[in-house]
Amino acid sequence: MAVVLLIACSGQHTNTPAGEQAGRATPPAGAETSVPAAVPARSVAPASGNRQPSPAVVTPAAAATTASPTRTLPLPDTSDGVHAAAIFLRCYREFGAADNSSPSCAQSANTSVETVANAFDIGWLWAAAPIDKFAAPELAAKLGIAVQFDRMLAYFYDYTDFTPESWRNGWVPRTVAWWKSNHPDWIEYGCDKNSIPWEFGDAPADTTSAPAAMPWDIANPAARDFYWTTFIKPALDNGAPLISIDNTTLYNEWARCGHYDASGRWIAQYSGDYSDSRFTQDALDWAAYLYGKIKSYAPQTIVVYNYDPAPSDDDPQVYTKFLQYADVIYNEAGFNNWGGRRYTDELWQKEARFIQICQQLGKGTIHHEGVYITDPAAMSADEKNWAIGNYLLFKGNADYLSLTASIYDYDQSGWVGDYGAFYDYPEYRIPIGHPLGPMRNSNGVYLRSYSGGLVIVNPSSTKDVTVQVGGQYQEMDGETVGPSITVSHASAAVLLNR
């Protein structure tokens, strides 16, 4: 615990004179309409289970950050500057789902989404239907929808009356009772053959009226087809440019064991162990099916997966197979574990390697950093340096940044991402320019030169390092530093040319 606190609270750097060396329950949707809010995107590392060790960590390869391979699917070019992504947008006047459930929502509830329309390059709604087609048509070509990887959505959308006048009324909740009545053989159970392995503990309040995000049998062909025809195809038919698939896991994180068939006979599928190889293969097969269906039907659709293998120590051989079924990876954990602690040492190296493998395979990335604050404006310069510094260290030509201004406890039962509103930080527009080459390692600190400045990241958990930068620079908050700078452990510095 002491190490975690030290890492989380560290992160200062000082100017050295010349010559010296040295991140549940669904939040409320709001009073204006019955539009449901999405289940927040979260993930956790496994608490137990037999794990196979990953291959040895590889130090980040400098050449990997020079450019990404040519893509058949064009993504907004990020070669120059910082490029933002908008995650789970909902708290704006047009969507009718803005409320005061969080500080960010409170600030944006009565504003128009048009105020941030030009501030980001890529993103998606909290909703599983492209309601921006009517609510904010100017963003319909930019914002996608959000669905779940291995849970059926708690709310279905009825597209039979998807019109400018009635789009707010299309949400239909599905309860445990509905699932047991209509598709009992799709419901997954734990090894006791009775309990449903609710992800993140998101069990509905009751079985007859509360919407249920149902864990389902991802290997069932009929269930896969139902998922496609119910959630994905109608969204594409109504213009969704992007499908964001949330809470992706390639391992049996929630200890599934099997299901009952239509006659009530128990069908054993998995051992319940985290590293069950059959579950991993089923997850890969499901991702291949879904990606293939989307690309054969609407080839220009951007497919995004929320997936980060570093904190759960996933096998690179497994996730490299998975990456062929994605266009963009949303790295929700970022380099600070959903706001809980900064990644350092070996864990930082694992995160770095994953980003570089994504880039080598021609995949875009969305680098997210969440911070434990309750006011979007209160994000410290240190937190911004850590987030933007790591982003710029690895950035290629299809890599985006998302800073969530706060992590908010909706119901006192756990911290979740306070998405919904896009806070337009001025640091998104720093004149950093384009990279002049790949990162380089100097005494354990990583540096990368840009046409408009210099980025320094120190991923050590214990060692402060002084770097000679060869002149004077300006930090993002305006302070002048140089010709040397001491970068504390677990911190970063984004320096701009003067």
N, C-alpha and C positions, 0 to 999 in steps of 0.2 A: 504493500500500500504506500509506503514512503516513497518508493521509486516512482510510482504513478503520480503522486502529488508533485514530486519534484519536476517531472517532465511536463505536467500540465501547467504548472505555474511558471516555469522558466521561459526564457526566450527574449532576453534583452541583449542589445549590442551597443557597444560604446565606441565613440570616436577616439582613436589613439593618436597622440601627437607624432609628427614625423620623427623617425629615428628610434622609437620604442618598439619592442616586439612583445609580444605576449604569447449513428443515433431514433395500434393498440386499440386501445379502444378508439372507435371512430369519433372524431370531434363533431360537435353539433353543426348542422348545415345552415342554420340561420332561420329567422322568423319569416322572411319574405316568401319562401317557397319551400317545397318539400324536396328539392334537389339534394341528394345525399352527398356528403363529403367522402372522399376516398379513404380507405384504410391507410394510415400513414406508412410510408416506406421505412422499414427498419430491418435490421438483421443483427444476429448475435453469433458469436463463436460458440461452438458446442461446449457444454459443461463437462461432458464425459463421453466415453465411447472408445473403442479400439481404433486407433489411427495408425496408418502407415506413414512413416516419415517422408517428407518431401525430399526431392533431390537437393543437393547442396546449393546454397544461395550463390548466385552469380553477381559479381559487382556490376553496376550499370555500365552497359556498353556505350561509349561516347557517341559512336557513329549512328546509333539508333535514333538520335534526336535531330538529325540534320533534315530529314524529310520523310514523309510517309510514302509508301508505294502508290502508284497510280490506281485510282478507284474507278470501277465501272459506274458506281452510284455517286453523283456529285453531292458533296456536302459544302456548306458555307466555308469559304477559305479563311483560315485563321493565321496565315503566315505572319501578318503584321499586327502587333498590338495584342491587347487582351480582348477575348471574345466571350460574352456571357451566355449562359443558358438559363431559361426560366423553368422552374420545376413545380409541377402540380398547381398551376395557377387556378385560383377560384375566388379570391376575395376582392372582387371588383363589381361595380354597380351593374354592369351588363349581365353578369352571370346569375344574379339574384341569389347568390350563396354567400354573400359577405356578411360576416357577423363579428362580434367582439370576443371570439373564443381565444384569441391570441393577440399579443401586441402588434404583430405585423398586420393582421387582419383589421384590427381596430384602426390602424392608420390609413388603410387603403379602402375601407368598406364603402365610403361614399365618393370614391374617385373613379375615373374611367380608366379602363385598361389601355386606352389610347395614350395615356401619359407615359407608358413604358413600352409602347409598341415597337419603337425603333432602338430600344436599349439592349436587346438580346438577339441572338442569331438562330437559336433553336430551342425547342421546349415542348411542353405538353400540359394539358389541363389535368385537374384532379378527376375529371369525369371519364367514363368509359364510352361516351358518345361525343361526336364532334359538334357540340352545341354552339361553338363559336361560328358555325356556318350561319346562324341567325343572330346570336348574341353579339358577336364581334367579327363580322365578315372580313374586315381588313387584316385579321390575324389568321384566317382560316387556312391559308397556305403555309403557315409557319408553325402552328400549334397542333400537336397530335393528341392522342387519347392515352389513358392509362388502364391497364388490366393487370391481372395477377398471373404468376407463372404456374403454380400448382394449386390454386384455390379458385373455385367458381365464384364469381362476383356476388356480393350480398344483395346488390340491386341489378336487375336486368333493365334494359331500356327498350321500350315499345316503339319501334320505328314506323308502325302503321299510320301514325298521325304526327309525323315529324315535319312540322310546319312552323312558319314564323309566329303564328298565333298560339300554338299549343306545345312547343318543345319543352317547356318547363314541367309538363304534366306526364312525361313519359317514363318516369322511374317506377319500377315495380319491385318491391322487396320479395326475397325468397327466404323462407324460414326452414328450420330443420324439419318440421312436419311436412313442408312441401317437398323437400328432397326425399324424405323417406317414403312419401306417397308416390312420387313420380319417377325417381331414379335411385332406388335403394341400393342397387348393385354398383353404383359409382362412388359411394361414400367410403372413405378410408377410415380404418380403425387401428388402435394400438394393439399390442400383443395380448392385452386382456380380453380382446374381441368385443369390447363394450364401449370403451372411451374413444371419442373422436379426437385425434391429435391436432387440436386447434393451434394454429401458428401464432406465436407471441402470446399465447394464452387468450386469444380473442374469441372466447366462447360467447355466444349470444346470451342475453339475459333470460330468455325462455325459448321453448321449442316451437311455439305456435304463432307468435306475433313479431319477434325480433328478427331482423335480417341476419342471415348467416353466411359468412365467407367460407364455403364448404371445401375442406380438403377432399380432392377427388382422385380417382384412379387414372393417372396420366398415361397408363399403358392401354387403356380401353379404347379401341377404335371408334366405337359409337360416341363415347364421351368426347373424344378429340373432335369428331365431326360436329357435335353439338356446340362445343366451344367456338369453333370456327364460324359456324352459321349464325350463332347467337350474338357473339361479341365482335368478331373481327370483320367478317365480310360486310355486314351492314354499315359498319363505320367507314370502311373503304368505299363502299358504294355512295356514301354521303360526303366524300371528299377528305377524309382524314389523311394527312400527308405523312404521319409518323405514328407508330405503335410502340408505346413504352410498356415493357413487360417487367413488372415489379417483383421484388423479393425472390430473385432467382437463387435456387440452391441446387447443386449437383450431387449433394449428399443427403442422406436420410436424417436431416437435422431434427425432425419432429417425431422420430421413432415410429414411423408407419410400419404396420405388419401385414395388413391384408384387408379384405372386404368380403361381404356376403354376396352370393349370386342371387339371381331373381327368385330362386326357390328357397332361399334362406340358408344355403349351405356355405360354410366358411371356406374361403379361398385364401390360403396362405401365400403371400408374395415376398415379404421381406423379413429379415431377422429382428428388426428394430434397432440394429446397430447403426451408428452414424456412417460407417464406411461400407455399408452393404453395397456390393458391386452391382447387384441386379438393379437397385434403385438408381445408381449412377447411370447405368446403361439406359434405363427407361427415361431418365431425365434428358439424356443426350438424344435419344430417339424422338422424344416429344419436341425438343427444340428444333431438330431437323425437320420434323413434320410441319411445324408451325411456320418456320422460315420458308420452307419450300412452297407451302400453300400461299403465303403472302406474296412471294416473289413471282410465282407463276400467274397470280391473279392481277397484281398491281406492282410491276417490277420497280417503279421509282419510289415506292414507300420506304421510309427509313425505319429500320427495326432496331430498337434500343432495348438492351437488357440492363437492369439494375443488378450488378454482380461485382463482388470484390473478394477474391480468394485469399488475400493476404492475412486478414485477422483469423480466419479459420484454417489456414495452412493447407489449402487445397493443392493437390498434386498438379504441377504444371503440365504434365502429359494429358491430364483430364481436361483442364480448362483450355488448353490449346486446341483440342478437338472441338470443344464447345464454341470457341470464337468464330469458327467458320459459319455459324448460324446467326451472326449478328453483324450489323453495320456500325453501331456505336455502343460502347460500354459506358453506362452511368456508374461511376465509382463513388457511391454514396458515402462510404466510410472515409474517403479522402486520406489525408496524412495525419488525421487526428482522431480516428476511431469514433466517428459520429460526435465529436466534441468531448469525448471522455478522457483521452490522453493522446499525446503526440507520438507518432511512430518514429522510432529511433533505431539505430544499430541494425540488427538483422531484420527486424520487421520492416524498417524503412527500405532496406535493400529488396525485400520480397515485393513490396508495393511498387518500387521502381522497376523491377524486372517485369512485373505484370504489365505495366503501362508500355514498356518498350516492346514486349511481345505483341500487344495490341497494335502498336504502330507498325511493327515489322510485317504484320499480316494485313495491313491496310485498313485497320479499324479506327474509327474516330473514338474519342473519349470525352466524357464530361467529368471534370474533376470537381468534386463537391467538398466544401468544408462547412461544418456546422459548429456554432460556438454557443456555450452556455451563458447566454445573456437574454434579457427580456425586453430590450429596446434595440431595434435595428441600428440606431445611430450610435450605440454604445460600443460597437466592435472596436477593439483597441488596435493601435498601429502595429503592435506585435503580432496579433492574430492575423491581420491583413498581410503582413510581411510573410508569415509562415504559409498562408494559403496561396497568395499570388506568387511568392518565390518558388514554391514547389511546382506550381502550374507552369511557370515560365521556364523552369529548368528542363522540363520534358516536352514542352509544346512543339507540335509539328504543324501540319497544315489543316488538321481537322480535329482540334482539341479545344474544349470549351470549359468555362469556369462558372461554378455556381456557389455563391456565398449566401447561406441562410443566416439572416441577421439574428435569429434566436432559436434556441431549442426550448420548447415550452411544454410544461406538464399539464395536459388537458384535464386529467381527472385524478391527480395525485397518486397515480399508480405506476408511473414511469415516464421518462423523458422520451419525447418523440420529435421528429423533424417538424419545425414550425414553417411549413411551406405555405402556399396559398397566395402570398403576395411577393412581388419582385421588388426588392429594395435596390435602387439604382445607385450603387456606390460610385463616387467620382473616381475611385481607383481603377474602375473598369476602363477608364479613358486615359490612363497615363501614357505619355509619348515614348514608350519603350522601344517602338520600332520593330525591326525584324531581327532574328538571330543571325549572328555572324559566323556561327559554327556550332559544333556540339558542346555539351558540357565537358568540363575538365576537372580532374581531382587534384587538389593541392592540400597536402597534409590532412587528408580526411574530410576536407570541406569541398563542396562542389560549386563550381563557378560556371557561368555561361555569359558570354558577351553578346550584347544586342547593339543595334545601330544607335539606339537612344539611351543606352545605359549598361548596367551590369547586375547580374543576379547571383547571390551567394546563399547557399543552403548548408547548414551544419547539422547533419543527422545524428551526431553523437549524443548519447544520453548523459555524458559526464564532462566532456572536454570542450573548453572554450578555445577559440582559435583566432589569432590576429592575422589579417590578410592585408598585404600591400596592394592597394588598388591603383597606384600610379598617378594619382591626381585627386581633385576634389569632385564630389558628386553631391547630388541632392536627394534626400530620402523622400518617400511619397508624402510625408507630412511637412515637407519644406525645409527640414534641418540639413545643414551642410555638413558633410563628413569627408574624411580623407586627409592625407594620402594613404592612411591605413585605417582599418576598422576591425574591432574585435567583435566577432560573432559568437554569442554564447551558445552553449549546448542546446540542442533542440530548438533552434531558431533560424531565421533567415533574414536577409536584407535585400530589398529591391532598390537599387540606386539608379538615379536618372542623371543624364548628362546635364551639366550646367551651361 
